[in-house]
């Protein structure tokens, strides 16, 4: 199994060591613990980490959000950690490749859930099949285990994405495109710029109304998505 290369940028050494310990247990290759922006940028450019965990308030000329902005073109997932609740910095962090914003103190299970959701699995065999069936989302300071095979449809909502299991709605701070990338491509199809559906859950297609029915819910069907939909569903002539 290939290990994820993960970089910790944190000037609280005991806390950084705690994170490092858990990352190693989870199978990561920790590239190091860095406490300043200059060295952090050097390691990022030379080592090319798969994931960066960074405190917003670190030593040096740049803070954590500014570092994330400066490497945005590298498309490395970033998890921000901070001891302060700052609405302005939170908004700035949203415009980077940040996938989560954790306010200290948080437990390591929360961090693990965020990492598992952010990174694709690199496992093999039966364990891969089992692990890839689920992911975790954070809701009201707890992690909920979600079975991907139960998701019926999804809806984009600004910087968030809602997905539905039966009548239950779950929300994650991630674009529809990114969520779909974590679901089996052959099972899901985008039917509108803001909607996607599990193909096997489609109960009706109403071309004259540009709608699709999933259970008791009617979803919009965009004209640009009709052709691919009709190609993917089986029809009897």
Residue pairs with C-beta under 8 A, 6 or more apart in sequence:
1 27
1 122
1 123
1 124
2 122
3 27
3 28
3 29
4 27
4 28
4 29
4 50
4 51
4 119
4 122
5 28
5 29
5 31
5 47
5 48
5 49
5 50
5 51
6 23
6 28
6 29
6 30
6 31
6 49
6 50
6 51
6 52
6 53
7 30
7 31
7 32
7 34
7 40
7 43
7 44
7 47
7 49
7 51
7 52
7 53
8 16
8 19
8 20
8 23
8 30
8 32
8 33
8 34
8 53
8 54
9 33
9 34
9 35
9 40
9 52
9 53
9 54
9 55
9 58
9 64
9 67
10 16
10 19
10 33
10 34
10 35
10 53
10 54
10 55
10 58
10 81
11 35
11 36
11 55
11 57
11 58
11 59
12 55
13 33
13 35
15 104
16 33
17 33
18 108
19 53
19 108
19 111
20 30
20 33
22 108
22 111
22 112
23 30
24 30
26 112
26 115
28 51
31 43
31 47
31 49
32 43
34 40
34 43
35 58
35 59
36 58
36 59
36 60
37 58
37 59
37 60
37 61
37 62
37 63
37 66
37 67
38 60
38 61
40 54
40 58
40 60
40 67
41 62
41 67
41 70
41 71
43 49
44 52
44 67
44 71
44 74
44 76
48 74
48 76
49 76
50 76
50 77
50 119
51 76
51 77
51 78
51 79
51 115
51 118
51 119
52 68
52 76
52 77
52 78
52 79
53 78
53 79
53 81
53 111
54 64
54 67
54 68
54 78
54 79
54 80
54 81
55 64
55 80
55 81
55 82
56 63
56 64
56 65
56 80
56 81
56 82
56 84
56 89
56 93
57 63
57 64
57 82
57 83
57 84
58 64
62 70
64 80
64 82
65 80
65 89
65 92
65 93
65 96
65 98
68 78
68 80
68 93
68 96
68 97
68 98
69 92
69 95
69 96
71 97
72 96
72 97
74 97
75 97
76 97
77 97
77 98
77 99
77 118
77 119
78 96
78 97
78 98
78 99
79 98
79 99
79 100
79 102
79 111
79 114
79 115
79 118
80 93
80 98
80 100
80 101
80 102
81 102
81 103
81 104
81 106
82 89
82 101
82 102
82 103
82 104
83 103
83 104
84 103
85 103
90 101
93 101
94 159
94 173
99 114
99 117
99 118
99 174
100 114
100 118
100 173
102 110
102 111
102 114
109 143
110 138
110 143
113 136
113 137
113 138
113 143
114 138
116 135
116 136
117 135
117 136
117 137
117 172
117 182
120 182
121 128
121 131
121 132
123 131
132 148
133 147
133 148
133 149
134 145
134 146
134 147
134 148
135 145
135 146
135 148
135 182
136 143
136 144
136 145
136 146
137 143
137 144
137 146
137 170
137 171
137 172
138 144
139 170
144 170
146 165
146 170
147 165
148 182
148 183
148 184
150 165
150 166
151 163
151 164
151 165
151 183
151 198
152 164
152 165
152 166
152 197
152 198
152 201
152 214
152 215
153 163
153 164
153 195
153 196
153 197
153 198
153 201
153 214
153 217
153 219
154 161
154 162
154 163
154 164
154 176
154 179
154 180
154 188
154 195
154 196
154 197
155 161
155 162
155 163
155 164
155 176
155 194
155 195
156 175
156 176
156 193
156 194
156 195
157 171
157 194
159 173
159 175
160 171
160 172
160 173
160 174
161 171
161 172
161 174
161 175
161 176
161 178
161 179
162 169
162 170
162 171
163 169
163 170
163 172
163 179
164 170
164 217
172 179
176 190
176 194
176 196
180 188
180 190
180 196
187 198
187 199
187 200
188 196
188 197
188 198
188 199
189 196
189 197
189 199
189 225
189 228
189 229
189 232
190 196
190 225
191 197
191 212
191 219
191 220
191 221
191 222
191 225
191 229
192 219
192 220
192 221
192 222
192 225
193 222
194 220
195 219
195 220
197 212
197 214
197 219
199 232
199 233
201 214
201 215
202 212
202 213
202 214
202 233
203 213
203 214
203 215
204 212
204 213
205 211
205 212
205 213
205 221
205 229
205 230
205 233
206 212
206 213
206 221
207 221
207 226
210 220
210 221
210 222
210 223
210 226
211 218
211 219
211 220
211 221
212 218
212 219
212 220
212 221
212 229
213 219
221 229
